[in-house]
Structure formats: structure tokens, C-alpha cells
């Protein structure tokens, strides 16, 4: 017997090509031109418009390969602070339709739709269409919306009719929908799991739902049985409006070389400190602890974790702490291949709860954050690394003789 149409109702709202769409908002001159957004180090592609995707450009592809595939495309540096501002507008629109919205990521969210048909006096399809129209008119980007009985089905539904589409999968239509999708379309099923399921004749979403719970559990464990219940219309994962904070925020990378030059390593750490500060500021969070690590040529790792004077997102404090850790760990007889910073003790940024000395430090931090916002705004307007911290000049290849490490800035 098929399940009732709406024992539960959840919507998944997913922005279409979000980073690229954000760039088109402030660059209307790029309309109808393929756009690719690059990673923070301009190394690989993190987002692209649909025409770039059709040309074969994929997320994670190196910029070098993407330019060879599509030399006529426009390649832009990522501006995550700006994307965060557009994301805030997007979610403010969603909360006008439902008070229970979970910000799953910067460009997608889940909505508890139970009771909304009576509230809005409309069927779910019309509510979903109204959501799409409101986001497009008030934010300027398009979204795709899926509505079904569980989170997993709603997410699969939003992917089914992209871009700017609505897909409704009522309880009595679940089997029909699952017959049209493959197991690879199920969230959490990658290439390895797909190959394993294929050996047991499980190739479509319908095959997965029809397989015995015991078999799915044997093949995929608890995560698999949770998915099995979700695809059969029984909710396991609920909408969580108060999503938890991340346990950590990291900015790490290979240095692109094996080096024993302390100044080069310091430049990379300063670069990571700026990136980490920007990520914390964008998310409006602070860190209480900072781990600095170095990876040796042998891939062995050294790390020092220290407690910061107070919860912070201040680049200057992070950079100072990174420099101290480097002084303690650096061995002139060793060679290093990678380094990075990991922030933990994450909390929402807030004023108050400081002693007198920390209040003075906090006022100094507020000045620093204003300076950093100005730096980010200049780089957004005139290009990545137009304004940089002098301590990272060696990394940028602009010279090795900056007189001051920071807070001096250089404009180019």
C-alpha cells in the first residue's frame, strides 16, 4: 500500500550556480557569457554557469585546464563575503514563508512545510513556485525547489528539475519518482557505493527502496538504512532551524615546493591567517583556540595548539599567534612542504562578557576588523591581492624586503 500523500512535508531550496549567479548580479555585462568562479588561491574552479558546464568544465578542475577548454569564458576570483551577503537575503525571503528554516549551506536550505498549505491557502506546488518567484524578484538569483515527505526525497526532487524548477513528490508518487533516478542521485551515494550496489542489481532509486532493509544495512551500514527509510517516505532527518556551529574552521594548503626557508613558510601562514580571518568574519563567528601545523618533506606533521586571549576573528591576532608557533616549531635542518591554521572553540561573535583588559583589546580588534573590511572591499572592486599585507609579499613574489611585517599594507 502506498504511503499517504503528506504524512510530513519538507522543502529543499537550492540556488542555481550560486557563486556565478552572485557575480552576474553585480556584473550584468557578463550576461550570456560563460562565467567561472575560482578558488581563493585562483587554482581551481569552485562554481560555473550552465554554459560553462556544458563545455565540460567541472567543479574542482584546474583553472589551467578550464581556460584551455573555454578560453572565451570569464574567470573571476571568489568573493565569499559578498556571497554571504546574498545568502542572508535569500534566507530572509525563505523565512517569510516558513518560520522553520535550516541553513544547510550558503546556497541551500530545508524548510518545514507542515501546516503551510492551510496558512497560505495554497497547494505545495504553488507555494514552491511563489518561493522561486520571490527569491528571483527580491534577491536576483534563481532557485530550484523540491517538496516531499523526507529531507532526502526533497533534496533529490530539487536536483531533478534544475535550473529554476519545482518538483513535488507526494507520498503516492514516490515510487514513480524513484524509478526515474539512479542510485548515484541519492545523496551520500558516490562512485564506490554505486559500484557495490550495482553488484547486487540495485541501480535505480526504486531498486534501493525495494531492497530489503537488512541487505542495505549489510552493504552500507546505519547510514544506508537511514537512507532506505527516507526513500520509503519515513522521515529520519528532521529540519533543524538551530543548526550547530562548526567544530573547526581550517585554512591549509601545500606550499607548492619543499623548502627550508623560514620566511617563505611564514608568508604562507600569514596568507592562511588572512583567509581564516575572512572565513570567520563571513560566518560571524570567533575562535578561542588556534592550531598551527607544519608538514615535513617526509609528510610527518608538527603542530602547536594555543589558547587565544579572547574569542576572535582578528587577522592580526591570528597572524601574531601563527608567527609565535612557527618560531617554536621551525627547525633549520628540516624541509617543509605544507602548513596551515585550524581554528577551534567556535562561537557566535558577540559583545560583552570581557574583563577590563579584554574590553580594551576588543576595541582594538573592532578597529582591525574595520580595516580588514576595507581591504576586502578594495580587493572586491579592483581585483584579488590589489591590497595585501606586507608579511605575505614573499609569497606573492613581490620581493623579500618589506621593512615591517604588519599592520603595514601594500597597494598595487
C-alpha positions in Angstrom: 0.0 0.0 0.0 1.5 3.4 -1.0 2.0 5.9 1.8 -0.4 8.8 2.3 0.4 11.9 0.3 1.6 14.2 3.1 2.3 12.5 6.4 5.1 15.0 6.5 6.3 17.8 4.2 9.8 19.2 3.8 11.1 21.5 1.1 14.7 21.8 -0.2 15.6 25.1 -1.8 18.8 25.1 -3.8 20.3 28.1 -5.5 21.3 27.6 -9.1 25.0 28.1 -9.8 25.0 30.3 -6.7 28.5 31.9 -6.8 28.4 32.5 -10.5 24.8 33.9 -10.2 26.0 36.3 -7.5 28.8 37.6 -9.8 26.2 38.2 -12.5 24.2 40.3 -10.2 26.9 42.9 -10.0 28.3 42.2 -13.5 25.3 42.4 -15.8 27.7 43.0 -18.6 28.6 39.3 -18.3 25.1 38.1 -19.1 25.2 35.4 -21.8 29.0 35.0 -21.3 30.3 31.8 -19.6 31.5 32.6 -16.1 33.7 30.5 -13.8 34.5 31.3 -10.2 37.9 30.4 -9.0 39.1 29.2 -5.5 40.6 31.6 -3.1 44.1 30.9 -4.5 42.8 31.0 -8.1 43.9 27.4 -8.5 40.7 25.6 -9.4 37.0 26.1 -10.3 34.5 26.2 -7.5 31.5 27.3 -9.5 30.4 27.9 -13.1 27.4 28.9 -15.2 25.5 26.2 -17.0 27.0 27.0 -20.4 30.5 26.5 -18.9 29.4 23.2 -17.5 28.1 22.1 -20.9 31.5 22.8 -22.3 33.0 20.2 -20.0 34.2 22.5 -17.1 33.7 20.8 -13.8 33.9 21.9 -10.2 37.5 21.2 -8.9 39.0 21.4 -12.4 42.2 23.4 -12.5 41.9 26.9 -13.9 44.6 26.0 -16.4 42.5 23.1 -17.9 39.3 25.2 -17.8 40.9 28.0 -19.8 42.1 25.5 -22.4 38.5 24.1 -22.7 36.9 27.5 -22.8 39.3 30.4 -23.5 36.3 32.8 -24.1 34.9 32.3 -20.6 35.4 34.9 -17.8 37.3 33.7 -14.8 36.6 35.6 -11.5 38.2 35.3 -8.1 35.8 34.1 -5.3 34.3 36.7 -3.0 32.8 34.7 -0.2 32.0 37.7 1.9 29.8 39.1 -0.9 28.2 35.6 -1.4 27.4 35.5 2.3 25.5 38.8 2.0 23.4 37.5 -0.9 22.8 34.3 1.1 21.5 36.4 4.0 18.9 38.0 1.7 18.0 34.6 0.3 17.2 33.1 3.7 15.3 36.2 4.8 12.9 35.5 1.9 12.6 31.8 2.9 11.7 32.7 6.5 8.8 34.8 5.2 7.2 31.6 4.0 8.1 29.3 7.0 9.4 30.1 10.4 11.3 26.8 10.5 14.2 27.1 8.0 17.5 25.3 8.3 20.5 26.9 6.6 22.2 23.8 5.3 24.9 25.7 3.4 25.5 29.1 2.0 23.2 28.3 -1.0 20.7 25.7 0.1 18.3 25.2 2.9 15.5 23.0 4.2 12.0 24.2 5.2 9.4 22.6 7.4 6.3 22.9 5.2 3.8 21.2 7.6 0.7 23.3 8.0 1.8 25.8 5.4 -1.0 24.8 2.9 -3.6 26.0 5.5 -1.6 29.1 6.4 -1.1 30.2 2.8 -4.3 28.6 1.5 -2.4 27.1 -1.5 -1.1 23.7 -2.5 2.6 22.9 -2.1 3.4 23.4 -5.8 2.0 26.9 -5.7 3.9 27.7 -2.5 7.1 26.4 -4.0 6.5 28.5 -7.2 5.9 31.6 -5.0 9.2 30.9 -3.2 11.1 30.8 -6.5 9.4 34.0 -7.8 10.0 35.9 -4.6 13.7 34.9 -4.4 14.2 35.9 -8.1 12.5 39.2 -7.7 13.9 40.2 -4.3 17.4 38.7 -4.4 18.1 38.4 -8.1 19.2 34.7 -8.2 17.1 31.7 -9.2 16.5 28.7 -7.0 15.1 25.2 -7.6 12.6 23.8 -5.1 11.8 20.2 -4.2 9.0 19.2 -1.8 8.4 15.7 -0.4 7.9 13.7 2.7 11.5 13.5 3.8 14.7 15.5 3.5 16.4 13.1 1.2 13.5 12.9 -1.2 13.1 16.7 -1.1 16.8 17.2 -1.9 16.6 14.7 -4.8 13.5 16.5 -6.1 15.2 19.9 -6.1 18.0 18.5 -8.2 15.6 16.8 -10.7 14.3 20.0 -12.4 17.2 22.4 -12.4 17.6 25.3 -13.0 14.7 27.4 -11.7 12.3 24.4 -11.4 9.7 23.0 -8.9 9.3 19.3 -8.3 6.7 17.9 -6.0 6.9 14.3 -4.8 3.8 13.4 -2.8 3.7 10.0 -0.9 1.8 8.2 -3.6 4.3 9.4 -6.3 7.5 8.4 -4.5 7.9 5.1 -6.4 7.2 6.7 -9.7 9.8 9.4 -9.0 12.4 6.9 -7.8 12.1 4.9 -11.0 13.4 7.9 -12.9 16.6 8.4 -10.9 19.7 6.3 -10.4 21.3 5.3 -7.1 24.0 7.9 -7.9 21.3 10.6 -7.5 20.8 9.6 -3.8 22.7 11.9 -1.5 25.7 10.1 0.0 26.0 7.5 -2.7 29.3 8.1 -4.5 31.1 6.1 -7.2 32.3 3.3 -4.8 29.0 2.7 -3.2 27.3 2.8 -6.6 29.6 0.1 -7.9 28.9 -2.0 -4.8 25.1 -1.7 -5.1 25.4 -2.5 -8.8 26.8 -5.9 -8.0 23.5 -6.7 -6.2 21.3 -5.4 -9.0 20.5 -2.1 -7.2 20.7 0.5 -9.9 17.8 2.9 -9.6 16.3 4.7 -6.7 13.3 2.4 -6.9 15.7 -0.6 -6.6 17.2 0.9 -3.5 13.8 1.5 -1.8 12.6 -2.0 -2.8 15.7 -3.8 -1.5 15.4 -5.3 2.0 16.4 -3.1 4.9 18.7 -5.9 6.1 20.6 -6.1 2.7 21.0 -2.3 2.6 22.3 -2.3 6.2 24.8 -5.1 5.4 26.1 -3.2 2.4 26.1 0.4 3.7 25.7 0.2 7.4 23.5 2.6 9.5 23.8 5.4 7.1 22.3 3.1 4.4 19.3 2.0 6.4 18.6 5.7 7.3 18.5 6.5 3.6 16.4 3.4 2.9 13.7 4.7 5.4 13.9 8.2 3.9 13.4 6.9 0.4 10.4 4.9 1.6 8.8 8.0 2.9 9.6 7.7 6.6 11.4 10.8 7.9 14.7 10.1 9.8 16.3 13.5 9.4 14.3 16.5 10.7 14.6 20.2 9.8 16.8 21.8 12.3 16.4 25.6 12.3 19.1 26.0 15.0 21.9 24.3 13.2 25.0 23.7 15.3 28.2 25.7 14.8 31.2 24.1 13.0 33.6 22.4 15.3 36.5 23.9 13.4 37.4 26.2 10.5 40.7 25.5 8.7 42.8 27.1 6.0 45.6 24.9 4.9 47.5 24.1 1.6 50.6 22.7 0.1 53.3 25.4 -0.4 53.9 24.2 -3.9 57.5 23.4 -3.1 59.6 21.8 -0.4 61.5 24.5 1.4 63.7 25.2 4.4 63.2 28.9 4.1 61.5 30.2 7.3 60.4 33.4 5.6 58.6 31.5 2.8 56.8 29.4 5.4 55.9 32.5 7.4 54.5 34.2 4.3 52.2 31.1 3.7 51.0 31.2 7.3 50.2 34.9 7.0 48.3 34.2 3.9 46.3 31.5 5.7 45.7 33.8 8.6 44.1 36.4 6.3 42.0 33.7 4.6 40.9 32.3 8.0 40.0 35.7 9.4 37.9 36.3 6.3 36.1 33.0 6.7 35.4 33.7 10.4 34.1 37.2 9.7 31.9 36.0 6.9 30.2 33.4 9.2 30.1 36.0 12.1 31.9 33.6 14.4 35.0 33.7 16.5 37.7 31.2 17.6 39.1 30.6 21.0 42.0 28.2 20.1 44.4 28.2 17.1 46.3 25.2 15.9 49.3 25.9 13.6 50.8 22.9 11.8 53.7 22.2 9.5 54.1 19.2 7.3 57.7 18.0 6.7 59.1 16.7 3.5 58.5 13.2 4.9 54.8 14.1 5.3 55.2 13.9 9.1 53.4 16.7 10.9 54.2 19.1 13.7 51.5 21.1 15.4 51.1 23.6 18.3 47.6 24.5 19.7 47.4 27.6 21.8 44.5 29.5 23.5 43.8 32.9 22.2 43.5 35.8 24.7 39.7 36.1 23.8 37.4 34.7 21.2 38.4 36.5 18.0 38.3 36.7 14.2 41.1 39.3 14.1 43.7 38.6 11.4 46.4 40.5 13.3 46.0 38.3 16.4 45.8 35.1 14.4 48.9 36.1 12.4 50.8 37.0 15.6 50.0 33.6 17.1 51.0 31.8 13.9 54.3 33.6 13.9 55.0 32.6 17.5 54.1 28.9 16.8 56.4 29.0 13.7 59.3 30.3 15.9 58.7 27.4 18.4 58.5 24.6 15.7 60.9 25.6 13.0 64.0 23.5 12.6 66.6 24.9 10.2 67.8 21.4 9.5 64.3 20.3 8.2 62.5 21.0 4.9 58.7 21.6 4.8 56.0 21.0 2.1 52.8 22.3 3.7 51.4 24.4 6.5 48.1 25.7 7.8 45.9 27.0 10.6 42.9 25.4 12.3 40.5 27.5 14.4 38.6 25.7 17.2 36.5 26.7 20.1 34.0 28.3 17.6 31.3 30.7 19.0 28.9 33.3 17.7 30.6 36.7 17.7 29.2 38.9 20.4 30.0 41.9 22.5 30.3 41.9 26.3 31.5 39.3 28.8 35.0 40.7 28.8 37.1 41.9 31.7 38.5 45.5 31.6 41.7 44.5 29.8 39.9 42.4 27.3 37.4 45.2 26.6 40.4 47.4 25.6 41.6 44.6 23.3 38.2 44.2 21.9 38.0 47.9 21.0 41.4 47.5 19.2 40.0 44.4 17.4 37.0 46.4 16.2 39.4 48.9 14.6 41.3 46.0 13.0 38.0 44.5 11.6 37.1 47.8 10.0 40.5 47.9 8.4 40.1 44.3 7.1 36.6 45.1 5.7 38.1 48.0 3.8 40.9 45.7 2.5 38.4 43.1 1.3 36.2 45.8 -0.3 39.2 47.2 -2.2 40.1 43.7 -3.5 36.5 43.0 -4.4 36.3 46.2 -6.5 39.8 46.2 -8.1 40.8 42.5 -8.1 42.3 39.9 -5.8 45.5 40.9 -4.0 45.3 44.6 -5.1 45.9 45.3 -1.4 47.9 42.8 0.6 49.7 42.5 3.9 53.4 43.1 3.7 54.2 39.9 5.5 52.9 37.9 2.6 54.9 39.7 -0.1 57.4 36.9 -0.3 54.5 34.5 -1.1 53.1 36.9 -3.7 56.5 37.1 -5.4 56.8 40.9 -4.9 60.1 41.0 -3.1 61.6 39.9 0.2 62.5 43.2 1.9 59.3 44.6 3.5 60.5 46.6 6.4 57.5 45.8 8.6 55.6 42.6 8.8 52.2 44.1 9.7 50.0 46.0 10.0 51.6 47.7 7.0 49.7 47.2 3.8 50.8 47.5 0.2 48.6 48.7 -2.7 49.4 47.8 -6.3 
